[in-house]
């Protein structure tokens, strides 16, 4: 993930956030926090590019409900559908 030359930086994090970051790095990069942060930064830059593209071509942002459905799909879960009222 971090092939080639790299630069060193630092972050100030509270203890809980640092603990969570290290746990995520352990799960995804054998504990390599730098590699995990590089992955997150790359993903965020792709999201920013996608947002710019959607804005340029007039694609509406996702609604909170749509985001919930997508996240549920990622987790292989289902989102309960809202009940529709019958119109009499």
mmCIF file as gemmi writes it, N, C-alpha and C atoms, coordinates in Angstrom:
data_model
loop_
_atom_site.group_PDB
_atom_site.id
_atom_site.type_symbol
_atom_site.label_atom_id
_atom_site.label_alt_id
_atom_site.label_comp_id
_atom_site.label_asym_id
_atom_site.label_entity_id
_atom_site.label_seq_id
_atom_site.pdbx_PDB_ins_code
_atom_site.Cartn_x
_atom_site.Cartn_y
_atom_site.Cartn_z
_atom_site.occupancy
_atom_site.B_iso_or_equiv
_atom_site.pdbx_formal_charge
_atom_site.auth_seq_id
_atom_site.auth_asym_id
_atom_site.pdbx_PDB_model_num
ATOM 1 N N . UNK Axp A 1 ? 0.815 -1.196 0 1 0 ? 1 A 1
ATOM 2 C CA . UNK Axp A 1 ? 0 0 0 1 0 ? 1 A 1
ATOM 3 C C . UNK Axp A 1 ? 0.856 1.256 0 1 0 ? 1 A 1
ATOM 4 N N . UNK Axp A 2 ? 2.008 1.217 0.666 1 0 ? 2 A 1
ATOM 5 C CA . UNK Axp A 2 ? 2.838 2.402 0.781 1 0 ? 2 A 1
ATOM 6 C C . UNK Axp A 2 ? 4.149 2.218 0.025 1 0 ? 2 A 1
ATOM 7 N N . UNK Axp A 3 ? 4.07 1.741 -1.184 1 0 ? 3 A 1
ATOM 8 C CA . UNK Axp A 3 ? 5.295 1.516 -1.949 1 0 ? 3 A 1
ATOM 9 C C . UNK Axp A 3 ? 5.985 2.842 -2.249 1 0 ? 3 A 1
ATOM 10 N N . UNK Axp A 4 ? 7.293 2.82 -2.257 1 0 ? 4 A 1
ATOM 11 C CA . UNK Axp A 4 ? 8.049 4.016 -2.61 1 0 ? 4 A 1
ATOM 12 C C . UNK Axp A 4 ? 8.3 4.915 -1.422 1 0 ? 4 A 1
ATOM 13 N N . UNK Axp A 5 ? 8.679 6.139 -1.719 1 0 ? 5 A 1
ATOM 14 C CA . UNK Axp A 5 ? 9.029 7.097 -0.676 1 0 ? 5 A 1
ATOM 15 C C . UNK Axp A 5 ? 7.778 7.601 0.024 1 0 ? 5 A 1
ATOM 16 N N . UNK Axp A 6 ? 7.887 7.796 1.311 1 0 ? 6 A 1
ATOM 17 C CA . UNK Axp A 6 ? 6.768 8.3 2.099 1 0 ? 6 A 1
ATOM 18 C C . UNK Axp A 6 ? 7.219 9.484 2.933 1 0 ? 6 A 1
ATOM 19 N N . UNK Axp A 7 ? 6.271 10.225 3.451 1 0 ? 7 A 1
ATOM 20 C CA . UNK Axp A 7 ? 6.528 11.346 4.357 1 0 ? 7 A 1
ATOM 21 C C . UNK Axp A 7 ? 5.947 10.978 5.713 1 0 ? 7 A 1
ATOM 22 N N . UNK Axp A 8 ? 6.561 11.472 6.751 1 0 ? 8 A 1
ATOM 23 C CA . UNK Axp A 8 ? 6.09 11.216 8.104 1 0 ? 8 A 1
ATOM 24 C C . UNK Axp A 8 ? 5.288 12.41 8.591 1 0 ? 8 A 1
ATOM 25 N N . UNK Axp A 9 ? 4.194 12.129 9.274 1 0 ? 9 A 1
ATOM 26 C CA . UNK Axp A 9 ? 3.372 13.176 9.872 1 0 ? 9 A 1
ATOM 27 C C . UNK Axp A 9 ? 2.888 12.681 11.221 1 0 ? 9 A 1
ATOM 28 N N . UNK Axp A 10 ? 2.188 13.522 11.943 1 0 ? 10 A 1
ATOM 29 C CA . UNK Axp A 10 ? 1.657 13.077 13.23 1 0 ? 10 A 1
ATOM 30 C C . UNK Axp A 10 ? 0.222 13.547 13.37 1 0 ? 10 A 1
ATOM 31 N N . UNK Axp A 11 ? -0.516 12.869 14.239 1 0 ? 11 A 1
ATOM 32 C CA . UNK Axp A 11 ? -1.909 13.194 14.527 1 0 ? 11 A 1
ATOM 33 C C . UNK Axp A 11 ? -2.076 13.245 16.026 1 0 ? 11 A 1
ATOM 34 N N . UNK Axp A 12 ? -2.938 14.103 16.474 1 0 ? 12 A 1
ATOM 35 C CA . UNK Axp A 12 ? -3.307 14.142 17.887 1 0 ? 12 A 1
ATOM 36 C C . UNK Axp A 12 ? -4.692 13.523 18.005 1 0 ? 12 A 1
ATOM 37 N N . UNK Axp A 13 ? -4.766 12.409 18.694 1 0 ? 13 A 1
ATOM 38 C CA . UNK Axp A 13 ? -6.02 11.673 18.836 1 0 ? 13 A 1
ATOM 39 C C . UNK Axp A 13 ? -6.282 11.376 20.295 1 0 ? 13 A 1
ATOM 40 N N . UNK Axp A 14 ? -7.554 11.308 20.649 1 0 ? 14 A 1
ATOM 41 C CA . UNK Axp A 14 ? -7.868 10.885 22.011 1 0 ? 14 A 1
ATOM 42 C C . UNK Axp A 14 ? -7.604 9.385 22.115 1 0 ? 14 A 1
ATOM 43 N N . UNK Axp A 15 ? -7.523 8.888 23.333 1 0 ? 15 A 1
ATOM 44 C CA . UNK Axp A 15 ? -7.144 7.492 23.574 1 0 ? 15 A 1
ATOM 45 C C . UNK Axp A 15 ? -8.103 6.504 22.921 1 0 ? 15 A 1
ATOM 46 N N . UNK Axp A 16 ? -9.391 6.782 22.976 1 0 ? 16 A 1
ATOM 47 C CA . UNK Axp A 16 ? -10.379 5.863 22.399 1 0 ? 16 A 1
ATOM 48 C C . UNK Axp A 16 ? -10.244 5.789 20.884 1 0 ? 16 A 1
ATOM 49 N N . UNK Axp A 17 ? -10.095 6.943 20.247 1 0 ? 17 A 1
ATOM 50 C CA . UNK Axp A 17 ? -9.946 6.963 18.79 1 0 ? 17 A 1
ATOM 51 C C . UNK Axp A 17 ? -8.684 6.221 18.369 1 0 ? 17 A 1
ATOM 52 N N . UNK Axp A 18 ? -7.59 6.442 19.082 1 0 ? 18 A 1
ATOM 53 C CA . UNK Axp A 18 ? -6.344 5.749 18.763 1 0 ? 18 A 1
ATOM 54 C C . UNK Axp A 18 ? -6.495 4.243 18.934 1 0 ? 18 A 1
ATOM 55 N N . UNK Axp A 19 ? -7.153 3.835 19.991 1 0 ? 19 A 1
ATOM 56 C CA . UNK Axp A 19 ? -7.386 2.408 20.228 1 0 ? 19 A 1
ATOM 57 C C . UNK Axp A 19 ? -8.211 1.805 19.082 1 0 ? 19 A 1
ATOM 58 N N . UNK Axp A 20 ? -9.25 2.517 18.667 1 0 ? 20 A 1
ATOM 59 C CA . UNK Axp A 20 ? -10.085 2.035 17.555 1 0 ? 20 A 1
ATOM 60 C C . UNK Axp A 20 ? -9.294 1.988 16.253 1 0 ? 20 A 1
ATOM 61 N N . UNK Axp A 21 ? -8.479 2.996 16.021 1 0 ? 21 A 1
ATOM 62 C CA . UNK Axp A 21 ? -7.658 3.038 14.812 1 0 ? 21 A 1
ATOM 63 C C . UNK Axp A 21 ? -6.699 1.858 14.764 1 0 ? 21 A 1
ATOM 64 N N . UNK Axp A 22 ? -6.063 1.568 15.889 1 0 ? 22 A 1
ATOM 65 C CA . UNK Axp A 22 ? -5.14 0.44 15.944 1 0 ? 22 A 1
ATOM 66 C C . UNK Axp A 22 ? -5.871 -0.886 15.743 1 0 ? 22 A 1
ATOM 67 N N . UNK Axp A 23 ? -7.077 -0.994 16.286 1 0 ? 23 A 1
ATOM 68 C CA . UNK Axp A 23 ? -7.862 -2.22 16.112 1 0 ? 23 A 1
ATOM 69 C C . UNK Axp A 23 ? -8.244 -2.415 14.649 1 0 ? 23 A 1
ATOM 70 N N . UNK Axp A 24 ? -8.636 -1.335 13.985 1 0 ? 24 A 1
ATOM 71 C CA . UNK Axp A 24 ? -8.968 -1.431 12.561 1 0 ? 24 A 1
ATOM 72 C C . UNK Axp A 24 ? -7.736 -1.795 11.737 1 0 ? 24 A 1
ATOM 73 N N . UNK Axp A 25 ? -6.61 -1.195 12.061 1 0 ? 25 A 1
ATOM 74 C CA . UNK Axp A 25 ? -5.372 -1.51 11.348 1 0 ? 25 A 1
ATOM 75 C C . UNK Axp A 25 ? -4.984 -2.972 11.556 1 0 ? 25 A 1
ATOM 76 N N . UNK Axp A 26 ? -5.223 -3.483 12.754 1 0 ? 26 A 1
ATOM 77 C CA . UNK Axp A 26 ? -4.914 -4.885 13.037 1 0 ? 26 A 1
ATOM 78 C C . UNK Axp A 26 ? -5.754 -5.81 12.166 1 0 ? 26 A 1
ATOM 79 N N . UNK Axp A 27 ? -6.989 -5.442 11.945 1 0 ? 27 A 1
ATOM 80 C CA . UNK Axp A 27 ? -7.892 -6.277 11.145 1 0 ? 27 A 1
ATOM 81 C C . UNK Axp A 27 ? -7.574 -6.219 9.659 1 0 ? 27 A 1
ATOM 82 N N . UNK Axp A 28 ? -7.1 -5.059 9.183 1 0 ? 28 A 1
ATOM 83 C CA . UNK Axp A 28 ? -6.952 -4.88 7.74 1 0 ? 28 A 1
ATOM 84 C C . UNK Axp A 28 ? -5.522 -4.858 7.237 1 0 ? 28 A 1
ATOM 85 N N . UNK Axp A 29 ? -4.571 -4.512 8.098 1 0 ? 29 A 1
ATOM 86 C CA . UNK Axp A 29 ? -3.188 -4.346 7.629 1 0 ? 29 A 1
ATOM 87 C C . UNK Axp A 29 ? -2.172 -4.903 8.611 1 0 ? 29 A 1
ATOM 88 N N . UNK Axp A 30 ? -2.495 -5.986 9.256 1 0 ? 30 A 1
ATOM 89 C CA . UNK Axp A 30 ? -1.588 -6.612 10.216 1 0 ? 30 A 1
ATOM 90 C C . UNK Axp A 30 ? -1.03 -5.615 11.236 1 0 ? 30 A 1
ATOM 91 N N . UNK Axp A 31 ? -1.862 -4.665 11.649 1 0 ? 31 A 1
ATOM 92 C CA . UNK Axp A 31 ? -1.455 -3.695 12.659 1 0 ? 31 A 1
ATOM 93 C C . UNK Axp A 31 ? -0.731 -2.478 12.127 1 0 ? 31 A 1
ATOM 94 N N . UNK Axp A 32 ? -0.555 -2.368 10.828 1 0 ? 32 A 1
ATOM 95 C CA . UNK Axp A 32 ? 0.167 -1.243 10.248 1 0 ? 32 A 1
ATOM 96 C C . UNK Axp A 32 ? -0.789 -0.049 10.123 1 0 ? 32 A 1
ATOM 97 N N . UNK Axp A 33 ? -0.735 0.841 11.103 1 0 ? 33 A 1
ATOM 98 C CA . UNK Axp A 33 ? -1.631 1.995 11.136 1 0 ? 33 A 1
ATOM 99 C C . UNK Axp A 33 ? -1.383 2.907 9.934 1 0 ? 33 A 1
ATOM 100 N N . UNK Axp A 34 ? -0.141 3.087 9.537 1 0 ? 34 A 1
ATOM 101 C CA . UNK Axp A 34 ? 0.17 3.946 8.385 1 0 ? 34 A 1
ATOM 102 C C . UNK Axp A 34 ? -0.475 3.414 7.114 1 0 ? 34 A 1
ATOM 103 N N . UNK Axp A 35 ? -0.416 2.117 6.903 1 0 ? 35 A 1
ATOM 104 C CA . UNK Axp A 35 ? -1.035 1.525 5.713 1 0 ? 35 A 1
ATOM 105 C C . UNK Axp A 35 ? -2.548 1.689 5.761 1 0 ? 35 A 1
ATOM 106 N N . UNK Axp A 36 ? -3.131 1.528 6.942 1 0 ? 36 A 1
ATOM 107 C CA . UNK Axp A 36 ? -4.571 1.705 7.076 1 0 ? 36 A 1
ATOM 108 C C . UNK Axp A 36 ? -4.968 3.146 6.768 1 0 ? 36 A 1
ATOM 109 N N . UNK Axp A 37 ? -4.226 4.116 7.319 1 0 ? 37 A 1
ATOM 110 C CA . UNK Axp A 37 ? -4.532 5.523 7.053 1 0 ? 37 A 1
ATOM 111 C C . UNK Axp A 37 ? -4.344 5.868 5.571 1 0 ? 37 A 1
ATOM 112 N N . UNK Axp A 38 ? -3.343 5.283 4.939 1 0 ? 38 A 1
ATOM 113 C CA . UNK Axp A 38 ? -3.149 5.514 3.505 1 0 ? 38 A 1
ATOM 114 C C . UNK Axp A 38 ? -4.344 4.994 2.708 1 0 ? 38 A 1
ATOM 115 N N . UNK Axp A 39 ? -4.871 3.83 3.107 1 0 ? 39 A 1
ATOM 116 C CA . UNK Axp A 39 ? -6.053 3.267 2.444 1 0 ? 39 A 1
ATOM 117 C C . UNK Axp A 39 ? -7.254 4.195 2.612 1 0 ? 39 A 1
ATOM 118 N N . UNK Axp A 40 ? -7.446 4.686 3.838 1 0 ? 40 A 1
ATOM 119 C CA . UNK Axp A 40 ? -8.573 5.582 4.114 1 0 ? 40 A 1
ATOM 120 C C . UNK Axp A 40 ? -8.439 6.871 3.299 1 0 ? 40 A 1
ATOM 121 N N . UNK Axp A 41 ? -7.24 7.438 3.246 1 0 ? 41 A 1
ATOM 122 C CA . UNK Axp A 41 ? -7.016 8.674 2.495 1 0 ? 41 A 1
ATOM 123 C C . UNK Axp A 41 ? -7.285 8.474 1.007 1 0 ? 41 A 1
ATOM 124 N N . UNK Axp A 42 ? -6.852 7.35 0.461 1 0 ? 42 A 1
ATOM 125 C CA . UNK Axp A 42 ? -7.093 7.06 -0.949 1 0 ? 42 A 1
ATOM 126 C C . UNK Axp A 42 ? -8.593 6.928 -1.223 1 0 ? 42 A 1
ATOM 127 N N . UNK Axp A 43 ? -9.282 6.221 -0.336 1 0 ? 43 A 1
ATOM 128 C CA . UNK Axp A 43 ? -10.732 6.037 -0.504 1 0 ? 43 A 1
ATOM 129 C C . UNK Axp A 43 ? -11.453 7.38 -0.436 1 0 ? 43 A 1
ATOM 130 N N . UNK Axp A 44 ? -11.062 8.233 0.498 1 0 ? 44 A 1
ATOM 131 C CA . UNK Axp A 44 ? -11.698 9.545 0.634 1 0 ? 44 A 1
ATOM 132 C C . UNK Axp A 44 ? -11.45 10.418 -0.598 1 0 ? 44 A 1
ATOM 133 N N . UNK Axp A 45 ? -10.258 10.329 -1.173 1 0 ? 45 A 1
ATOM 134 C CA . UNK Axp A 45 ? -9.988 11.128 -2.375 1 0 ? 45 A 1
ATOM 135 C C . UNK Axp A 45 ? -10.845 10.639 -3.541 1 0 ? 45 A 1
ATOM 136 N N . UNK Axp A 46 ? -11.115 9.341 -3.599 1 0 ? 46 A 1
ATOM 137 C CA . UNK Axp A 46 ? -12.005 8.808 -4.641 1 0 ? 46 A 1
ATOM 138 C C . UNK Axp A 46 ? -13.442 9.275 -4.413 1 0 ? 46 A 1
ATOM 139 N N . UNK Axp A 47 ? -13.871 9.316 -3.142 1 0 ? 47 A 1
ATOM 140 C CA . UNK Axp A 47 ? -15.207 9.823 -2.834 1 0 ? 47 A 1
ATOM 141 C C . UNK Axp A 47 ? -15.332 11.287 -3.241 1 0 ? 47 A 1
ATOM 142 N N . UNK Axp A 48 ? -14.306 12.076 -2.959 1 0 ? 48 A 1
ATOM 143 C CA . UNK Axp A 48 ? -14.325 13.494 -3.319 1 0 ? 48 A 1
ATOM 144 C C . UNK Axp A 48 ? -14.418 13.666 -4.83 1 0 ? 48 A 1
ATOM 145 N N . UNK Axp A 49 ? -13.688 12.847 -5.564 1 0 ? 49 A 1
ATOM 146 C CA . UNK Axp A 49 ? -13.741 12.916 -7.03 1 0 ? 49 A 1
ATOM 147 C C . UNK Axp A 49 ? -15.129 12.531 -7.535 1 0 ? 49 A 1
ATOM 148 N N . UNK Axp A 50 ? -15.724 11.501 -6.936 1 0 ? 50 A 1
ATOM 149 C CA . UNK Axp A 50 ? -17.072 11.077 -7.34 1 0 ? 50 A 1
ATOM 150 C C . UNK Axp A 50 ? -18.088 12.175 -7.045 1 0 ? 50 A 1
ATOM 151 N N . UNK Axp A 51 ? -17.975 12.812 -5.872 1 0 ? 51 A 1
ATOM 152 C CA . UNK Axp A 51 ? -18.895 13.895 -5.533 1 0 ? 51 A 1
ATOM 153 C C . UNK Axp A 51 ? -18.787 15.035 -6.538 1 0 ? 51 A 1
ATOM 154 N N . UNK Axp A 52 ? -17.574 15.372 -6.933 1 0 ? 52 A 1
ATOM 155 C CA . UNK Axp A 52 ? -17.354 16.438 -7.915 1 0 ? 52 A 1
ATOM 156 C C . UNK Axp A 52 ? -17.976 16.062 -9.258 1 0 ? 52 A 1
ATOM 157 N N . UNK Axp A 53 ? -17.811 14.809 -9.653 1 0 ? 53 A 1
ATOM 158 C CA . UNK Axp A 53 ? -18.392 14.317 -10.908 1 0 ? 53 A 1
ATOM 159 C C . UNK Axp A 53 ? -19.916 14.422 -10.861 1 0 ? 53 A 1
ATOM 160 N N . UNK Axp A 54 ? -20.504 13.937 -9.76 1 0 ? 54 A 1
ATOM 161 C CA . UNK Axp A 54 ? -21.963 13.978 -9.64 1 0 ? 54 A 1
ATOM 162 C C . UNK Axp A 54 ? -22.472 15.421 -9.662 1 0 ? 54 A 1
ATOM 163 N N . UNK Axp A 55 ? -21.756 16.304 -8.978 1 0 ? 55 A 1
ATOM 164 C CA . UNK Axp A 55 ? -22.133 17.713 -8.963 1 0 ? 55 A 1
ATOM 165 C C . UNK Axp A 55 ? -22.075 18.305 -10.363 1 0 ? 55 A 1
ATOM 166 N N . UNK Axp A 56 ? -21.024 17.982 -11.091 1 0 ? 56 A 1
ATOM 167 C CA . UNK Axp A 56 ? -20.833 18.513 -12.449 1 0 ? 56 A 1
ATOM 168 C C . UNK Axp A 56 ? -21.963 18.086 -13.381 1 0 ? 56 A 1
ATOM 169 N N . UNK Axp A 57 ? -22.438 16.851 -13.236 1 0 ? 57 A 1
ATOM 170 C CA . UNK Axp A 57 ? -23.454 16.333 -14.139 1 0 ? 57 A 1
ATOM 171 C C . UNK Axp A 57 ? -24.86 16.331 -13.533 1 0 ? 57 A 1
ATOM 172 N N . UNK Axp A 58 ? -25.031 17.046 -12.431 1 0 ? 58 A 1
ATOM 173 C CA . UNK Axp A 58 ? -26.36 17.254 -11.879 1 0 ? 58 A 1
ATOM 174 C C . UNK Axp A 58 ? -26.994 16.046 -11.215 1 0 ? 58 A 1
ATOM 175 N N . UNK Axp A 59 ? -26.175 15.122 -10.738 1 0 ? 59 A 1
ATOM 176 C CA . UNK Axp A 59 ? -26.711 13.958 -10.033 1 0 ? 59 A 1
ATOM 177 C C . UNK Axp A 59 ? -26.988 14.38 -8.592 1 0 ? 59 A 1
ATOM 178 N N . UNK Axp A 60 ? -28.21 14.154 -8.139 1 0 ? 60 A 1
ATOM 179 C CA . UNK Axp A 60 ? -28.591 14.561 -6.785 1 0 ? 60 A 1
ATOM 180 C C . UNK Axp A 60 ? -27.835 13.741 -5.745 1 0 ? 60 A 1
ATOM 181 N N . UNK Axp A 61 ? -27.503 14.355 -4.607 1 0 ? 61 A 1
ATOM 182 C CA . UNK Axp A 61 ? -26.848 13.601 -3.543 1 0 ? 61 A 1
ATOM 183 C C . UNK Axp A 61 ? -27.77 12.513 -3.007 1 0 ? 61 A 1
ATOM 184 N N . UNK Axp A 62 ? -27.177 11.487 -2.432 1 0 ? 62 A 1
ATOM 185 C CA . UNK Axp A 62 ? -27.978 10.415 -1.852 1 0 ? 62 A 1
ATOM 186 C C . UNK Axp A 62 ? -28.739 10.928 -0.638 1 0 ? 62 A 1
ATOM 187 N N . UNK Axp A 63 ? -29.939 10.448 -0.472 1 0 ? 63 A 1
ATOM 188 C CA . UNK Axp A 63 ? -30.723 10.779 0.708 1 0 ? 63 A 1
ATOM 189 C C . UNK Axp A 63 ? -30.224 9.919 1.866 1 0 ? 63 A 1
ATOM 190 N N . UNK Axp A 64 ? -30.523 10.31 3.089 1 0 ? 64 A 1
ATOM 191 C CA . UNK Axp A 64 ? -30.14 9.459 4.224 1 0 ? 64 A 1
ATOM 192 C C . UNK Axp A 64 ? -30.726 8.046 4.107 1 0 ? 64 A 1
ATOM 193 N N . UNK Axp A 65 ? -31.922 7.935 3.577 1 0 ? 65 A 1
ATOM 194 C CA . UNK Axp A 65 ? -32.548 6.614 3.407 1 0 ? 65 A 1
ATOM 195 C C . UNK Axp A 65 ? -31.777 5.778 2.387 1 0 ? 65 A 1
ATOM 196 N N . UNK Axp A 66 ? -31.343 6.406 1.299 1 0 ? 66 A 1
ATOM 197 C CA . UNK Axp A 66 ? -30.578 5.684 0.28 1 0 ? 66 A 1
ATOM 198 C C . UNK Axp A 66 ? -29.233 5.234 0.842 1 0 ? 66 A 1
ATOM 199 N N . UNK Axp A 67 ? -28.596 6.087 1.623 1 0 ? 67 A 1
ATOM 200 C CA . UNK Axp A 67 ? -27.325 5.726 2.241 1 0 ? 67 A 1
ATOM 201 C C . UNK Axp A 67 ? -27.522 4.54 3.18 1 0 ? 67 A 1
ATOM 202 N N . UNK Axp A 68 ? -28.606 4.556 3.942 1 0 ? 68 A 1
ATOM 203 C CA . UNK Axp A 68 ? -28.896 3.451 4.852 1 0 ? 68 A 1
ATOM 204 C C . UNK Axp A 68 ? -29.068 2.141 4.083 1 0 ? 68 A 1
ATOM 205 N N . UNK Axp A 69 ? -29.746 2.193 2.939 1 0 ? 69 A 1
ATOM 206 C CA . UNK Axp A 69 ? -29.93 0.985 2.125 1 0 ? 69 A 1
ATOM 207 C C . UNK Axp A 69 ? -28.599 0.47 1.581 1 0 ? 69 A 1
ATOM 208 N N . UNK Axp A 70 ? -27.751 1.382 1.121 1 0 ? 70 A 1
ATOM 209 C CA . UNK Axp A 70 ? -26.442 0.982 0.587 1 0 ? 70 A 1
ATOM 210 C C . UNK Axp A 70 ? -25.589 0.366 1.69 1 0 ? 70 A 1
ATOM 211 N N . UNK Axp A 71 ? -25.555 1.019 2.852 1 0 ? 71 A 1
ATOM 212 C CA . UNK Axp A 71 ? -24.759 0.488 3.963 1 0 ? 71 A 1
ATOM 213 C C . UNK Axp A 71 ? -25.276 -0.876 4.402 1 0 ? 71 A 1
ATOM 214 N N . UNK Axp A 72 ? -26.581 -1.056 4.405 1 0 ? 72 A 1
ATOM 215 C CA . UNK Axp A 72 ? -27.157 -2.356 4.768 1 0 ? 72 A 1
ATOM 216 C C . UNK Axp A 72 ? -26.741 -3.41 3.755 1 0 ? 72 A 1
ATOM 217 N N . UNK Axp A 73 ? -26.695 -3.036 2.486 1 0 ? 73 A 1
ATOM 218 C CA . UNK Axp A 73 ? -26.264 -3.971 1.447 1 0 ? 73 A 1
ATOM 219 C C . UNK Axp A 73 ? -24.814 -4.373 1.659 1 0 ? 73 A 1
ATOM 220 N N . UNK Axp A 74 ? -23.963 -3.424 2.047 1 0 ? 74 A 1
ATOM 221 C CA . UNK Axp A 74 ? -22.559 -3.73 2.315 1 0 ? 74 A 1
ATOM 222 C C . UNK Axp A 74 ? -22.433 -4.734 3.446 1 0 ? 74 A 1
ATOM 223 N N . UNK Axp A 75 ? -23.305 -4.596 4.439 1 0 ? 75 A 1
ATOM 224 C CA . UNK Axp A 75 ? -23.267 -5.491 5.593 1 0 ? 75 A 1
ATOM 225 C C . UNK Axp A 75 ? -24.035 -6.782 5.35 1 0 ? 75 A 1
ATOM 226 N N . UNK Axp A 76 ? -24.599 -6.942 4.166 1 0 ? 76 A 1
ATOM 227 C CA . UNK Axp A 76 ? -25.46 -8.083 3.846 1 0 ? 76 A 1
ATOM 228 C C . UNK Axp A 76 ? -26.653 -8.15 4.788 1 0 ? 76 A 1
ATOM 229 N N . UNK Axp A 77 ? -27.154 -7.007 5.154 1 0 ? 77 A 1
ATOM 230 C CA . UNK Axp A 77 ? -28.333 -6.924 6.017 1 0 ? 77 A 1
ATOM 231 C C . UNK Axp A 77 ? -29.494 -6.378 5.191 1 0 ? 77 A 1
ATOM 232 N N . UNK Axp A 78 ? -30.646 -6.378 5.775 1 0 ? 78 A 1
ATOM 233 C CA . UNK Axp A 78 ? -31.788 -5.788 5.086 1 0 ? 78 A 1
ATOM 234 C C . UNK Axp A 78 ? -32.312 -4.623 5.908 1 0 ? 78 A 1
ATOM 235 N N . UNK Axp A 79 ? -32.818 -3.64 5.217 1 0 ? 79 A 1
ATOM 236 C CA . UNK Axp A 79 ? -33.413 -2.486 5.874 1 0 ? 79 A 1
ATOM 237 C C . UNK Axp A 79 ? -34.919 -2.658 5.798 1 0 ? 79 A 1
ATOM 238 N N . UNK Axp A 80 ? -35.602 -2.59 6.934 1 0 ? 80 A 1
ATOM 239 C CA . UNK Axp A 80 ? -37.05 -2.746 6.877 1 0 ? 80 A 1
ATOM 240 C C . UNK Axp A 80 ? -37.675 -1.641 6.037 1 0 ? 80 A 1
ATOM 241 N N . UNK Axp A 81 ? -38.571 -2.04 5.162 1 0 ? 81 A 1
ATOM 242 C CA . UNK Axp A 81 ? -39.245 -1.054 4.319 1 0 ? 81 A 1
ATOM 243 C C . UNK Axp A 81 ? -40.285 -0.329 5.142 1 0 ? 81 A 1
ATOM 244 N N . UNK Axp A 82 ? -40.451 0.947 4.799 1 0 ? 82 A 1
ATOM 245 C CA . UNK Axp A 82 ? -41.462 1.727 5.494 1 0 ? 82 A 1
ATOM 246 C C . UNK Axp A 82 ? -42.841 1.244 5.065 1 0 ? 82 A 1
ATOM 247 N N . UNK Axp A 83 ? -43.731 1.168 6.022 1 0 ? 83 A 1
ATOM 248 C CA . UNK Axp A 83 ? -45.094 0.748 5.711 1 0 ? 83 A 1
ATOM 249 C C . UNK Axp A 83 ? -45.815 1.884 5.03 1 0 ? 83 A 1
ATOM 250 N N . UNK Axp A 84 ? -46.499 1.545 3.965 1 0 ? 84 A 1
ATOM 251 C CA . UNK Axp A 84 ? -47.276 2.539 3.248 1 0 ? 84 A 1
ATOM 252 C C . UNK Axp A 84 ? -48.706 2.531 3.754 1 0 ? 84 A 1
ATOM 253 N N . UNK Axp A 85 ? -49.241 3.706 3.88 1 0 ? 85 A 1
ATOM 254 C CA . UNK Axp A 85 ? -50.633 3.795 4.299 1 0 ? 85 A 1
ATOM 255 C C . UNK Axp A 85 ? -51.524 3.66 3.085 1 0 ? 85 A 1
ATOM 256 N N . UNK Axp A 86 ? -52.574 2.934 3.272 1 0 ? 86 A 1
ATOM 257 C CA . UNK Axp A 86 ? -53.558 2.821 2.192 1 0 ? 86 A 1
ATOM 258 C C . UNK Axp A 86 ? -54.398 4.073 2.149 1 0 ? 86 A 1
ATOM 259 N N . UNK Axp A 87 ? -54.634 4.521 0.968 1 0 ? 87 A 1
ATOM 260 C CA . UNK Axp A 87 ? -55.504 5.687 0.774 1 0 ? 87 A 1
ATOM 261 C C . UNK Axp A 87 ? -56.892 5.157 0.475 1 0 ? 87 A 1
ATOM 262 N N . UNK Axp A 88 ? -57.844 5.538 1.283 1 0 ? 88 A 1
ATOM 263 C CA . UNK Axp A 88 ? -59.208 5.04 1.112 1 0 ? 88 A 1
ATOM 264 C C . UNK Axp A 88 ? -60.018 5.93 0.233 1 0 ? 88 A 1
